[in-house]
Amino acid sequence: QVQLVESGGGLVQAGGSLRLSCAASGRTFSIYSMGWFRHAPGKEREFVAAISWSAGNIYYTNSVKGRFTCSRDNAKNTVYLQMNSLKPEDTAVYYCARKRNTYSSARYDDPAEYEYWGQGTQVTVSS
């Protein structure tokens, strides 16, 4: 069983930064693409970013391009989401997830393509 544990959320003023981390258990982390999603109250779950197993491909939703950076350290079984220039509309619970299939980043923005999910970490951006 794979466990994903997010950390790094919190309360920050608009324009500030946070760095989310997602630590994964297991020895096969390096062969799976990983994704970040967020869920704000009253809204549907939204794709934020994804990174391929080798970090050769990184994808972002348009609203975070240029502000968020997704990275991974396979030696530490950890994926990161650096969030800069935060806006109140970024307020949400952020989840990391592991792709269902190995060596695949197909349909990276589809939650159904992810098999394991973390418990989420709250990010609140005040105006």
Backbone as a ProteinNet text record, in pm:
[ID]
protein_1_A
[PRIMARY]
QVQLVESGGGLVQAGGSLRLSCAASGRTFSIYSMGWFRHAPGKEREFVAAISWSAGNIYYTNSVKGRFTCSRDNAKNTVYLQMNSLKPEDTAVYYCARKRNTYSSARYDDPAEYEYWGQGTQVTVSS
[TERTIARY]
83.3	0	88.2	57.7	134.3	70.4	150.9	102.5	166.9	86.3	133.7	99.7	197.9	177.1	220.7	124	155	187.8	267.4	298.7	333.7	338.6	381.7	271.8	147.5	38.7	35.5	-50.6	-62.9	-136	-127.4	-190.1	-82.7	-107.4	-10.2	-84.2	-22.2	-81.7	-64.8	-152.7	-143	-4.5	52.9	187.1	296	259.1	354.8	380.7	459.5	500.8	483	461.2	460.5	523	581.5	634.6	569	494	431.3	524	522.1	596.5	500.4	533.3	454.3	552.1	555.5	645	570.4	630.4	566	637.9	560.8	620.6	642.9	719.3	740	869.1	909.1	1037.1	1025.4	903.9	885.2	843.8	866.7	826	879	1001	1068.9	1011.7	922.3	868.9	725.4	677.3	541.3	541.1	455.9	430.6	346.3	361.2	289.4	212.2	103	22.2	-16.8	-48.5	-104.7	-242.9	-339.3	-474.7	-514.8	-618.6	-669.8	-820.9	-878.6	-1023	-1061.3	-1128.9	-1176.5	-1323.9	-1369.9	-1511.1	-1603.3	-1703.7	-1800.8	-1753.5	-1633.3	-1579.4	-1543.5	-1526.5	-1482.9	-1331.2	-1288.1	-1144.7	-1076.9	-963.1	-897.4	-753.5	-712.5	-573.8	-486.5	-370.7	-277.7	-148.5	-83.9	44.7	70.4	155.3	196.6	340.4	409.1	548.7	569.1	633.8	655.3	756.3	764.8	847.6	993.4	1040.6	1180.5	1197.3	1086	1085.1	1115.8	1111	1135.6	1019.7	902.2	783.8	711.1	679.8	607.2	492.5	375.4	255.4	189.5	127.8	59.3	-74.8	-169	-289.9	-257	-330.9	-295.9	-289.3	-376.7	-385.4	-264	-179.6	-62.2	69.2	63.1	186.7	261.7	392.5	475.9	480.4	392.3	390.3	425.4	383.2	407.2	514.2	593.9	694.9	686.5	668.8	662.1	796.7	843.7	971.2	963.9	1063.9	1068.1	1211.2	1227.2	1355.4	1331.7	1366	1338.9	1421	1534.5	1614.7	1546.4	1460.9	1390.2	1243.1	1202.8	1061.1	967.9	1003.6	927.7	903.8	783.6	749.6	714	746.9	729.7	642.5	580.6	509.1	546.1	633.9	672.2	569	505.9	398.9	439.5	456.9	494.2	380.9	388.8	288.5	147.7	125.3	-3.3	-116.1	-231.7	-351	-462.4	-557.7	-668.5	-739.6	-745.7	-812.1	-733.5	-612.3	-536.3	-575.5	-657.2	-701	-775.6	-728.9	-787.4	-713.9	-768	-693.2	-616.7	-488.4	-401.9	-368.5	-382.3	-358.2	-250.7	-163.8	-76.1	-132.8	-96.3	-148.9	-47	-51.5	38.1	-39.6	21.5	-39.3	-64.2	-168.7	-206.5	-107.1	-56.9	30.5	174.6	266.9	408	449	550.7	612.8	510.6	407.2	303.4	263.2	254.6	197.4	78.5	22.4	-95.5	-213.2	-294.5	-413.2	-376.1	-269.1	-213.4	-308.8	-406.3	-497.8	-629.5	-638.2	-759.5	-743.1	-821.4	-807.3	-824.1	-901.2	-923.4	-795.9	-695.5	-568.9	-476.5	-519.4	-435.8	-493.7	-407.2	-452	-444.1	-339.4	-321	-320.6	-382	-396.7	-352.6	-296.8	-265.6	-388.6	-370.1	-482.3	-511.8	-420.6	-441	-379.8	-344.9	-292.9	-360.4	-404.9	-479.9	-387.2	-419.3	-351.2	-454.2	-428.1	-518.1	-441.2	-489.3	-423.1	-516.8	-471.5	-554.4	-525	-627.5	-611.1	-566.1
-117.7	0	124.5	216.3	340.2	446.8	518.5	631.7	759.6	862.9	994.8	1091.8	1167.8	1261.3	1400.4	1491.1	1629.1	1711.6	1813.5	1908.9	2042.4	2146.2	2275.8	2377.9	2336.4	2431.5	2530.9	2630	2729.5	2852.4	2956.6	3085.3	3183.4	3248.1	3342.5	3460.2	3575.9	3692.5	3684.6	3751.3	3757.8	3809.7	3746	3780.2	3697	3622.7	3540.6	3407.1	3325.2	3196	3084.1	2966.1	2844	2733.7	2636.9	2519.4	2395.6	2327.4	2202.6	2085.3	1988.1	1864.7	1746.9	1643.2	1520.7	1404.1	1338.7	1225	1095.5	1008.5	882.6	763.9	665.8	541.3	448.8	342.4	245.5	268.6	167.8	172.2	195.8	221.4	237.8	378.8	474.2	613.3	664	630.5	691.3	650	552.8	508.8	554.4	643.5	694.3	845.2	893.3	1035.9	1075.1	1199.8	1250.5	1376.3	1399	1516.5	1591.2	1717.7	1802	1848.9	1838.7	1886.9	1974.4	2053.8	2133.7	2135.2	2154	2154.5	2270.3	2367.4	2483	2465.1	2523.5	2511	2560.6	2479.9	2518.7	2499.2	2444.8	2422	2276	2236.1	2100.2	2089.8	1966.9	1942.3	1982.9	2047.7	2107.6	2059.5	2026.1	1992	2116.2	2099	2209.6	2186.6	2072.1	2045.9	1895.6	1853.9	1714.4	1707.3	1603.6	1586	1440.5	1417.4	1281	1209.7	1078.3	996.9	1041.1	1088.5	1130.7	1280.9	1351.1	1498.2	1560.7	1480.3	1534.7	1615.9	1592.6	1667.6	1717.5	1845.4	1907.2	1987.6	1974.7	2036.4	2122.4	2232.1	2321.7	2364.2	2388.6	2453.9	2600.4	2660.9	2795.5	2897.4	2884.7	2986.5	2991.1	2889.1	2888.2	2896.6	2893.6	2901	3028.7	3014.6	3129.4	3161.5	3100.7	3125.1	3000	2884.9	2758.4	2678.2	2604.4	2516	2379.1	2278.1	2140.8	2073	2000	1929.2	1799.9	1716.9	1592.3	1554.4	1480.1	1424.4	1275	1196.8	1053.5	983.8	1038.2	978.2	992.8	1095.2	1119.7	1079.9	1022.7	984.8	1102.3	1218.8	1338.8	1422.8	1477.4	1572.2	1704.5	1813.3	1945.7	2033.3	2131.2	2235	2369	2441.7	2575.2	2673.6	2746.3	2838.4	2980.7	3062.6	3202.9	3293.2	3418.4	3518.4	3465.7	3414.7	3352.4	3454.7	3407.1	3490.9	3430.1	3510.6	3454.9	3339.8	3344.3	3236.6	3106.6	3107.5	2983.3	2908.8	2970.5	2907.4	2778.2	2669	2537.5	2434.7	2315.5	2200.8	2141.9	2124.6	2074.3	1927.2	1847.3	1703.7	1662.6	1572.7	1508.3	1369.2	1318.2	1190.4	1118.3	985.7	904.5	842.2	852.6	800.6	650.5	604.9	463.9	374.4	418.8	335.1	384.4	290.5	326.6	393	476.5	540.8	608.9	663.3	726.2	859.8	959.7	1087.5	1122.6	1020.1	1043.6	1090.8	1179.5	1231.9	1274.4	1351.8	1392	1480.1	1539.5	1629.4	1561.6	1430.6	1354.8	1284.9	1322.2	1257.6	1105.6	1056.3	911.4	836.1	907.9	844.9	823.9	869.7	860.7	759	678.1	565.4	596.4	666.2	695.2	846.4	885.6	1027	1051.7	1168.6	1208.3	1260.1	1300.6	1347.8	1495.5	1564	1704.8	1798	1916.6	2020.2	2152.4	2225.8	2348.5	2464	2534.8	2658.9	2769.9	2871.9	2985.5	3112.5	3186.9	3311.1	3426.1	3513.9	3627.8	3748.4	3830.2	3947.9	4069.6
0	0	0	-87.4	-99	-12.7	59.6	137.6	88.8	75	35	147.2	191	301.2	257.9	248.5	211.9	336.1	315.4	421.1	357.7	441.2	392.5	371.6	390.5	374.6	489.7	477.4	582.9	536.6	618.2	590	545	433	379.3	317.5	318.3	254.5	103.6	32.9	-112.6	-152	-251.9	-295	-229.6	-127.1	-55.7	-124.1	-54.7	-111.3	-9.8	-62.2	17.8	-65.6	2.3	-65.7	-8.1	-89.9	-49.2	-79.1	10.2	-11	-3.2	-73.9	-70.9	-63.7	50.5	70.7	45.6	-34	-70.8	-9.4	33	81.1	-38	-16	-121.6	-197.2	-272.7	-341.4	-490.9	-538.2	-682.6	-719.6	-632.6	-656.1	-789.2	-822.2	-937.3	-1072.2	-1076.3	-1205.5	-1227.5	-1141	-1153.3	-1167.4	-1257.5	-1262.4	-1141.6	-1101.1	-984.3	-1021.9	-951.4	-979.8	-853.7	-872.7	-767.2	-812.4	-723.9	-747.6	-629.4	-647.6	-536.9	-539.4	-421.7	-407.6	-317.3	-375.3	-300.9	-267.7	-158.4	-120.3	-231	-262.4	-364	-506.3	-522.3	-656.7	-675.1	-799.8	-827.4	-807.6	-786	-776.1	-907.2	-894.9	-1010.8	-1022.5	-1142.9	-1170.1	-1154.1	-1091	-1073.1	-1150.9	-1127.2	-1190.7	-1191.3	-1282.2	-1287.3	-1335.4	-1290.7	-1329.2	-1366.1	-1479.4	-1524.6	-1434.8	-1451.6	-1363	-1365.2	-1480.5	-1492.3	-1475.3	-1452	-1446.4	-1581.6	-1686.8	-1819.3	-1873.3	-1820.8	-1862.4	-1738.5	-1740.1	-1629.8	-1689.3	-1630.1	-1682.9	-1574.7	-1617.8	-1525.6	-1583.8	-1494.3	-1539.8	-1567.6	-1658.4	-1703.4	-1590.1	-1492.9	-1389.2	-1296.7	-1299.4	-1211.1	-1287.9	-1418.6	-1498.4	-1467.1	-1448.2	-1416.1	-1268	-1189.7	-1044.3	-964.3	-1011.4	-941.7	-1014.7	-937.1	-995	-928.4	-1009.9	-961.1	-985.4	-886	-899.6	-818.2	-833.8	-757.8	-727.6	-618.6	-579.8	-561	-660	-653.7	-545.4	-510.5	-403.8	-268.4	-256.8	-131.9	-139.6	-253.4	-270.9	-243.2	-292.5	-259.3	-384	-392.5	-497.7	-429.5	-497.7	-439.9	-529	-465.1	-539.1	-475.9	-543.9	-499.4	-552.6	-462.9	-502.2	-467.2	-568.1	-550.1	-597.6	-557.5	-598	-575.2	-458.1	-429	-430.2	-473.4	-482.8	-397.5	-354.8	-275.5	-346.2	-477.4	-551.5	-551.2	-497.6	-481.6	-353.7	-272.2	-147.7	-176.1	-115.5	-139.2	-54.1	-51	0.8	-117.8	-99.6	-206.5	-179.8	-284.6	-276.3	-375.3	-332.6	-429.3	-458.6	-573.9	-616.9	-703.4	-698.8	-780.7	-895.3	-1012.1	-1132.7	-1122.1	-1190.9	-1184.3	-1256.4	-1371.4	-1454.3	-1449.7	-1456.2	-1454.6	-1585.2	-1575.3	-1692.2	-1784.4	-1727.8	-1807.6	-1749.3	-1835.5	-1795.9	-1884.6	-1949	-2032.8	-1946.4	-2002.5	-1932.2	-1790.5	-1781.7	-1652.3	-1572.4	-1638	-1568.5	-1529	-1549.6	-1518.9	-1384.8	-1282.8	-1151.6	-1157.7	-1250.9	-1261.8	-1299.5	-1349.7	-1386.7	-1267.7	-1151	-1031.8	-934.6	-880.7	-796.8	-647.6	-608.4	-465.8	-442.7	-331.5	-297	-153.2	-129.6	5.6	77	200.3	282.2	258.8	194.3	163.1	265.7	219.5	306.9	270.1	370.4	348	315.3	209.5	173.5	175.3	255.2	264.7	234.3	136.6	96.2	129.3	215.2	255	166.2	146.7	59.9	137.9
[MASK]
+++++++++++++++++++++++++++++++++++++++++++++++++++++++++++++++++++++++++++++++++++++++++++++++++++++++++++++++++++++++++++++++

